[in-house]
């Protein structure tokens, strides 16, 4: 064998080794950063999972403790609230209903929520009802938590003692911020309406829809809006914040904040991510058809980068990554799925000092950099 051929083989072998260990290396890099933040007293506990198709049965790296006063170590069984990372999982359940023709993206909210039969904007203009497509893509004209909220608007999406029906009734009394379809405005309240539409159309509670359509087929046994009711005992806690963590309400916890209060583990989310890179299927389980999957990872509106529960990144006309971040202090989460490379990264963590906005921003920014 010539020296040139031998050198080529060595280079190719090195490339294969680097690629095969790239996921493990990335996982350890993120985990190392979070260990430093735990040691510094900025983060309480965390889970990190990096994987992809063909990389084996990955397991999360677990860091820190369950809470500031609960010194049990974070384990595979520890569940974290994933805040707005709930949206793509909830949207997947809705897309499964589309496959069964229980709903369609053009379904108006008024079909299942009569209060939206003749909605009115803040300046008194009568407009049509928002559609399911618009609500999923934050273009339904529903008020946004990114703006200053009234007490009623805030209570509708943060009082976890409410039922879903009670929350919807409060949201429906608020004027639309804009005519449906005209403007993007990130709205947790809009996803409450999505959940109600799914409930009414299917005849099941949204928790049941999620479990039947997504969790059970994928084996996501620790994924729920109601971890106490499900009997989960290892629930991560962070430092004190203005928001009372939903699960601490116990039996008084009634509201599934559809796009913002799902509890899960990194390993459960890994199953969801593997389903996504395999175009709607995990092993023999088909969660959504290939047609629905293709739509799920496509733009809802060509003028915006937020799709059906995801942020989309394109190369040319092709969507190559879908991602979402989540923040419901003290809970923080991030998920990024590279559809082109068939890889994913998942990070869940709790803040020790959720009131420190500068520190929170710094940690989120660094994790986002490490996930790329």
C-alpha positions in Angstrom: 0.0 0.0 0.0 1.4 3.4 -0.9 2.0 6.1 1.7 -0.6 8.3 0.1 -3.2 5.5 0.4 -2.3 4.8 3.9 -2.5 8.5 4.8 -6.0 8.7 3.2 -7.2 5.7 5.2 -5.9 7.3 8.4 -7.6 10.6 7.6 -10.9 8.9 6.7 -10.8 6.8 9.9 -10.1 9.9 12.0 -13.1 11.6 10.4 -15.4 8.7 11.2 -14.2 8.6 14.8 -14.7 12.3 15.2 -18.2 12.1 13.8 -19.2 9.1 15.8 -18.0 10.8 19.1 -19.2 14.2 18.2 -22.5 13.8 20.0 -20.8 12.5 23.2 -18.3 15.4 23.0 -21.1 18.0 22.6 -23.1 16.4 25.5 -20.1 16.5 27.8 -19.2 20.1 26.8 -22.7 21.3 27.7 -22.7 19.2 30.9 -19.3 20.6 31.9 -20.6 24.1 31.6 -23.7 23.3 33.8 -21.5 21.6 36.4 -19.6 24.8 36.7 -22.8 26.8 37.1 -24.0 24.3 39.8 -20.7 24.7 41.7 -21.0 28.5 41.4 -24.5 28.4 42.9 -26.3 29.6 39.8 -28.0 26.4 38.7 -29.6 23.8 41.0 -30.1 20.7 38.7 -30.0 19.8 35.0 -30.2 17.1 32.4 -28.4 17.1 29.0 -29.1 14.7 26.1 -27.4 14.7 22.7 -28.1 12.1 20.2 -29.3 11.2 16.7 -30.3 8.4 14.3 -27.9 5.5 14.4 -26.1 6.6 17.5 -27.5 4.0 19.9 -29.6 4.3 23.0 -28.5 7.6 24.4 -29.0 8.4 28.1 -29.0 11.8 29.7 -26.2 13.3 31.7 -27.7 14.2 35.1 -26.3 17.1 37.1 -26.9 18.7 40.5 -29.8 18.1 42.9 -33.6 18.0 42.8 -33.8 21.3 44.7 -32.1 23.8 47.0 -33.3 21.9 50.0 -33.7 18.5 48.4 -30.2 17.1 48.1 -31.2 14.0 46.2 -29.2 13.8 43.0 -30.9 14.4 39.7 -31.5 11.1 38.0 -33.0 9.7 34.8 -36.4 9.7 36.6 -36.3 13.4 37.5 -38.9 15.5 35.7 -38.5 19.1 34.8 -41.1 21.6 33.7 -40.1 22.5 30.1 -42.0 25.8 29.8 -42.5 26.9 26.2 -40.7 23.8 24.9 -44.2 22.3 25.6 -45.4 23.9 22.4 -43.9 21.5 19.8 -45.0 18.5 21.8 -48.5 19.8 22.2 -48.6 20.7 18.5 -47.5 17.2 17.6 -50.6 15.9 19.4 -52.8 18.3 17.5 -51.2 17.2 14.2 -52.0 13.6 15.0 -55.7 14.7 15.3 -55.3 16.2 11.8 -54.3 12.8 10.5 -57.6 11.4 11.9 -59.6 14.3 10.4 -60.8 15.4 13.9 -59.5 18.9 13.1 -58.0 20.8 10.2 -55.7 23.7 10.1 -58.5 25.8 8.6 -60.9 25.0 11.5 -62.0 28.3 13.0 -61.8 28.6 16.8 -65.5 29.6 16.7 -66.5 26.0 15.7 -65.5 24.8 19.1 -65.4 28.0 21.1 -68.6 30.0 20.4 -67.3 33.1 22.1 -65.1 33.6 19.0 -68.0 33.7 16.7 -67.7 37.5 16.3 -64.5 38.7 17.9 -63.6 42.4 18.3 -60.2 44.1 18.2 -59.1 46.6 20.8 -60.2 49.5 18.6 -63.7 48.0 18.2 -63.5 46.4 14.8 -65.5 43.3 14.2 -63.3 40.5 12.6 -63.5 36.8 11.8 -62.5 34.0 14.1 -58.8 32.9 14.2 -58.1 29.5 12.7 -56.1 26.6 14.2 -53.3 27.4 11.8 -53.1 31.0 13.0 -53.3 30.0 16.7 -50.5 27.4 16.3 -48.3 30.0 14.6 -49.1 32.9 17.0 -50.9 34.8 14.3 -54.4 34.6 15.8 -54.6 38.1 17.3 -54.6 36.7 20.8 -52.9 38.8 23.4 -49.2 38.2 24.0 -47.4 37.8 27.3 -44.5 39.7 25.7 -46.6 42.8 26.3 -47.9 44.3 29.5 -50.8 42.2 30.7 -53.8 43.1 32.7 -54.4 41.1 35.9 -57.1 39.1 34.2 -54.9 38.3 31.2 -52.1 37.2 33.4 -54.3 35.1 35.6 -55.7 33.2 32.7 -52.3 31.8 31.8 -50.7 31.7 35.3 -53.3 30.6 37.8 -53.0 26.9 37.7 -56.0 26.4 39.9 -58.2 27.3 37.0 -59.7 24.6 34.7 -59.0 24.8 31.0 -62.6 25.9 30.4 -62.3 28.7 32.9 -59.1 29.9 31.4 -60.6 30.0 27.9 -63.6 32.0 29.2 -61.3 34.6 30.6 -59.2 34.8 27.4 -62.3 35.0 25.2 -63.4 38.2 27.0 -60.2 40.0 25.9 -60.2 42.0 22.7 -58.0 40.8 19.9 -54.7 42.7 19.6 -55.0 42.6 15.8 -57.2 41.0 13.1 -56.4 37.2 12.8 -53.7 36.4 10.3 -52.2 39.9 10.1 -49.5 40.0 12.8 -47.2 37.7 14.6 -47.5 37.9 18.4 -46.2 35.1 20.6 -49.1 34.0 22.7 -49.4 31.4 25.4 -53.1 32.3 25.6 -53.5 31.3 22.0 -52.2 27.8 22.8 -54.8 27.5 25.6 -57.4 28.0 22.8 -55.6 25.3 20.7 -56.0 22.9 23.7 -59.7 23.6 24.0 -60.3 23.1 20.3 -58.5 19.7 20.6 -60.5 18.8 23.7 -63.9 19.7 22.1 -63.1 18.0 18.8 -61.8 14.8 20.3 -64.1 14.6 23.3 -61.1 14.0 25.6 -59.1 16.1 28.0 -56.0 17.6 26.4 -53.8 15.6 28.8 -55.5 12.4 27.5 -55.1 13.5 23.9 -51.4 14.1 24.5 -50.9 10.8 26.2 -52.8 8.8 23.6 -51.4 10.5 20.5 -47.8 11.1 21.5 -46.7 9.8 24.9 -48.0 6.2 24.8 -46.8 5.5 21.2 -43.4 6.9 22.0 -43.1 5.3 25.4 -42.8 8.8 27.1 -44.1 7.5 30.5 -42.9 10.5 32.5 -44.4 13.2 30.3 -47.5 15.0 31.7 -49.0 18.3 32.7 -49.9 16.8 36.1 -46.9 15.0 37.5 -48.3 14.6 41.0 -51.5 13.1 39.7 -49.4 10.7 37.6 -47.6 9.6 40.7 -44.2 11.0 39.7 -42.0 11.5 42.8 -38.8 13.1 41.5 -39.7 16.6 40.4 -37.0 19.2 40.0 -37.3 22.5 41.9 -35.2 25.6 41.6 -34.9 28.8 43.7 -37.9 30.8 44.7 -39.6 32.9 42.1 -42.8 35.0 41.7 -44.5 32.0 40.1 -45.6 29.1 42.2 -44.5 25.9 40.3 -47.7 24.3 39.1 -47.1 20.9 40.6 -46.7 22.3 44.1 -50.5 23.0 44.1 -51.1 19.3 44.5 -54.8 18.4 43.9 -55.5 22.1 43.3 -53.4 22.0 40.1 -56.0 21.9 37.3 -54.8 24.0 34.4 -52.7 22.4 31.6 -50.9 25.4 30.3 -50.9 23.8 26.9 -47.9 25.6 25.5 -46.1 26.1 28.7 -46.3 23.7 31.7 -45.5 20.2 30.4 -43.3 18.1 32.7 -40.9 15.6 31.3 -37.4 14.2 31.3 -34.6 14.7 28.8 -34.8 11.0 27.9 -38.5 11.2 27.2 -37.9 14.3 25.0 -35.2 12.3 23.3 -37.8 9.8 22.1 -39.9 12.7 20.7 -36.8 14.1 19.0 -35.9 10.7 17.4 -39.5 10.5 16.1 -39.0 13.9 14.5 -35.8 13.1 12.7 -37.4 9.9 11.5 -40.3 11.7 9.9 -43.0 11.0 12.3 -42.1 7.4 13.3 -40.2 5.8 16.1 -39.5 2.1 15.5 -42.9 0.6 14.6 -44.9 3.5 16.0 -46.3 6.1 13.5 -47.2 9.2 15.5 -48.1 11.2 12.4 -48.2 10.5 8.7 -45.3 11.6 6.5 -47.6 14.2 4.9 -48.5 15.7 8.3 -44.8 15.5 9.4 -43.7 17.4 6.3 -46.3 20.1 7.1 -45.3 20.1 10.8 -41.7 21.1 9.9 -42.7 23.6 7.2 -43.5 27.3 7.5 -47.1 28.1 8.6 -46.6 31.6 7.0 -43.8 32.3 4.6 -43.1 35.7 6.1 -42.2 34.4 9.6 -39.7 32.0 11.1 -42.0 30.5 13.7 -44.0 27.6 12.3 -46.4 25.1 14.0 -44.9 25.2 17.5 -41.3 25.6 16.3 -38.7 28.1 15.3 -37.5 27.1 11.8 -34.1 27.7 10.3 -33.7 27.3 6.5 -31.0 26.7 4.0 -32.4 28.1 0.8 -36.0 26.9 0.7 -35.4 23.9 2.9 -36.0 23.8 6.7 -32.9 22.2 8.2 -33.5 22.7 12.0 -36.4 23.1 14.3 -36.0 24.5 17.8 -37.6 26.0 20.8 -36.6 27.6 24.2 -38.5 27.6 27.4 -38.6 29.8 30.5 -41.1 29.5 33.3 -38.8 30.5 36.2 -37.1 28.7 37.9 -37.5 26.2 35.0 -35.5 26.6 31.8 -35.3 24.4 28.7 -34.0 24.2 25.2 -34.4 21.7 22.3 -32.8 21.8 18.9 -33.3 19.2 16.2 -31.2 19.1 13.1 -33.3 17.5 10.5 -30.5 17.4 7.9 -27.9 15.8 10.1 -30.6 13.8 12.0 -29.2 15.0 15.4 -30.8 16.6 18.4 -29.8 18.4 21.6 -31.9 18.8 24.7 -31.0 20.7 27.9 -33.3 21.1 30.9 -32.2 23.0 34.0 -33.4 24.9 37.1 -32.2 28.3 38.2 -31.0 28.9 41.8 -31.7 32.6 41.5 -34.5 33.0 38.9 -34.9 36.7 39.8 -31.4 37.5 38.5 -32.3 38.4 34.9 -28.7 39.1 33.9 -27.4 35.7 35.1 -30.4 33.9 33.5 -29.7 35.6 30.2 -26.0 34.7 30.3 -26.7 31.0 31.0 -29.3 30.8 28.3 -27.1 32.5 25.8 -24.1 30.2 26.5 -26.3 27.0 26.3 -27.7 28.2 23.0 -24.2 28.6 21.7 -23.1 25.1 22.8 -26.2 23.5 21.3 -25.3 24.6 17.7 
